[in-house]
Amino acid sequence: MSVTYCKLGVLFDLDGTLVDSSPDLIDALNLALQEHEFEACEIPVIRHEISQGAYAMVKAHFNHRKIVNVHEPILRQIQQRMLYHYQRNNGQRTHPFSGIEHLLNWLDEHQIPWGIITNKEARFSRPLIDKLNWQPRVGTVISGDTCTKAKPFSEPMFLAAQHIQRQPKNIFYLGDAPRDIEAANNSGMISVAVTWGFHKPSDQIDTWPAHHFINSPQQLIQIITKQKINK
């Protein structure tokens, strides 16, 4: 399949694809754990759970520490306190992955619209995008609570395609989790698995049904350029 720049769009997952939000999320979790008199988490363990959400991060901490006598209500309390703290430190230490700003600048220079589809709730995603100074540039931001269903369902994908006025078949969607690739494929987009982000060692990214696999943002530029040349 070949596309021209004038027909092309690019959509991104947020956490683990565009930005490394792990410092702020882990800081928030540690504050919540401290309030409940538990020891701090081990960053490498929790980092791999970020794509699964706050509750998964909380559970991963206790599973790793082999603490089995913490009941569901306490886990949920810690989750809510983590989100409370995250709403306050969101964006303080979050930063784009290496090469992302260059890629976004390149898309802007070539008038290729780009946007974000994340399962992060709008109360977290939009303030973060403001702090990154992306709001004037981004073509759309679809959060986890924008539609009735989130990724991997197609509803947010189609809404984003409408917002950037591009056909799904001409949109690249980049993500670092299996549900990102599933969502892109379900909606007829060009799925791109990124090898950076919050992967688990057991994820076996090369087995995901993605159209492309990239090790750096620069590689997307190469893919786009090659497809234009091969038009």
N, C-alpha and C positions, 0 to 999 in steps of 0.2 A: 504494500500500500504506500502511495506517495501523496504528500500534501504540499501545498504552497504556504508561504508565510502568511498570506492574507486570509487563509482559511484555518490557520492553526491556533490552538489554545493549549495552555498548560495549567493543570491543577495539581495542588500539593496537599498531602497530609501535613499536619503542623508539627506536633511533638515527635521527635525522632527522625523527621525528614527535613523540615526547614530549620528547626531550632533544637538545641540541646537545653531542655528545660529541667534536666535532672537536678542541678544544684538547688533550685528553688523548691522543687517537689520534695526532695530528700530533707532539706532544711525544715519544711513544714511538717513532714512525718516525724522527724526527731523532736520537734517541739511538742507534738501531740504525745509521743511516747514518754517524754520527760514529765509531762503533766500527770501521766498515769503511773509514774515511777517505774518505767521500764528502761532498759539500756538502749543506747542509740543503735541504729541499724548499720549493717555493713553495706557500703555503697555499691560494690559490684553486684551483689545479690539483688538488691532492690532495683537497680537501674534496669535490669532485664525485664522487670514487671511493669514498668511505667506505661507501656502501650495498653496494658490490660486494665488500667484505672486505679483509683486510690484504694479501693477495698482490696484489690489483688496485691497491692504493695504492702498493706497492713498484714494480710495473711501470710505473705511471703516472709516477712520479718519473723513472725512467730514460728512458722514452719522451719525456717533456717536455724533458729535458736532452740528448736525442739521443745518449745513451751506449749503444752497441750491443754492446760487447765484454764485457758482464757475463753470465756463463753461469748457467744455471738453478740449479745448486747454490748459487751465491753469493746469488742472489735469494731462495732458500728459507732460507738462513741468516739473511739480513736480516729476512725475515718472522718467523722464529722468535724472533729477538732483539727485534723490535718487540713481539711478543706477550708476551715475558718482561717488558719494561719496562711494557707496558700493564697487566699484572696487578698491578703495583706502584703505578702512578699513576692507575688507574681510579677515576674519581669526584672527583679532586682539583679539576678545573676544569670538569667537566661540569655543565650546568645545564638546567632545563626551558626550553623555548621560551616566549616571552611569551604569556600567556593560558592556559597549560596548567594551572597550579595552580588558577586560577579555575574552569576547566572541571571538573577532578577534584573540587573542592569542591562544585560544583553537582550533579554526579552523586551524590556522597555524600549531599548534603542531600535529594535526591529518591529516594534508595534505589535507584538504578540501578547494578547491579553492573558493574564494569569490570575489565579485565585486559590482559595484555600477551602478544603473540606475536611473538617475535623470532628471527632466524636467528643471533643472537649465542649463543655457547656459554654454558652455565650457569655456568661458572667466572668468566665476566665479567659476565653479566647479573644474577645474584642479588646479588653484592656491591655492584653499582652501585645496585640498587633499595634495598638496606639503607641505603646512604649518603644516598640521597634521602629516606629515612624514609617510603617508600611501602609497606613490607612489611605493616604492620598493616591497610592499606586495600585493597590490590590483591586481586582475587578469584582470579586465577590468573596464573602466569608460565610460559609455554611457551617454552623456549629452543630453539636450533637443534639441540641433541642430545637433546632430551626424547623425541622420536619417531624412528622409523626414517627418516622423510622430513621435510624442512623445507619452508617456503614455496618455491614456489607450490603445493605439494601440499596436499590438504585435511586430511590426518591431524592436524596440529597445530591446525587451525581447529576441527575437530569435538571434539577433546579439550578445548579451551578452552571451547567452548559447553557441554559437559557440566559443567565445573567451576563455571561461573557459573549453571548451571541455566536456560539460555535456549535457545530454538529458533534455529537459524542465521538463519532468515528475519526474525527480530526483533532481530538484532545488527548494529550498525554496526561496520565495520572500517576504521580510518584508517591510511593509509600514504603514504609519499613516494616509492615505487619501483613500477615496473610489476609486479613479482612480487607486491607487496602487493595490488594491484587484482585480479590474476589469481587469487590465493589466495582472496580474498573471493568473487569471482564463482564460482569452482570449487566453493565450499562453500555457495552459496546465501545468503550474507550480503549486507548492504547496503554496497557498496564506496564509500569516501570518499577521494578523492585530495586531499592537502594540498599547497598551493603553496609552503609553506616547506620547509626541510630541505636535502637534499644533491643537489638536481637538477643535471643538466648543462644548459647552455644549449640543447643540441640535443634535449632530452627531449620537447618538444612535449606538455606535460601535458594540454592540452585535447583531444588525440586519444585519450587513454586511455579504455577502456570502463568508466569509473566511473559509479556512480549519482549521485554528488554531487561537486562540487569546492568546496573551502573555502579562503579566504585567511587565516582566523584561527580559533582554537579557539572563539571566541564564536559563530561561524556554525553550529557543530554544535548548540549550545543552541537557536538559532533554528529549525533544521530539526526538532529533536525536539519543540519546543513547537508548531510549526505542524502536525506530524503528529498530535499529541494533540488539538489543537483540531479538526482535520478528521476525527476518528474517526467 
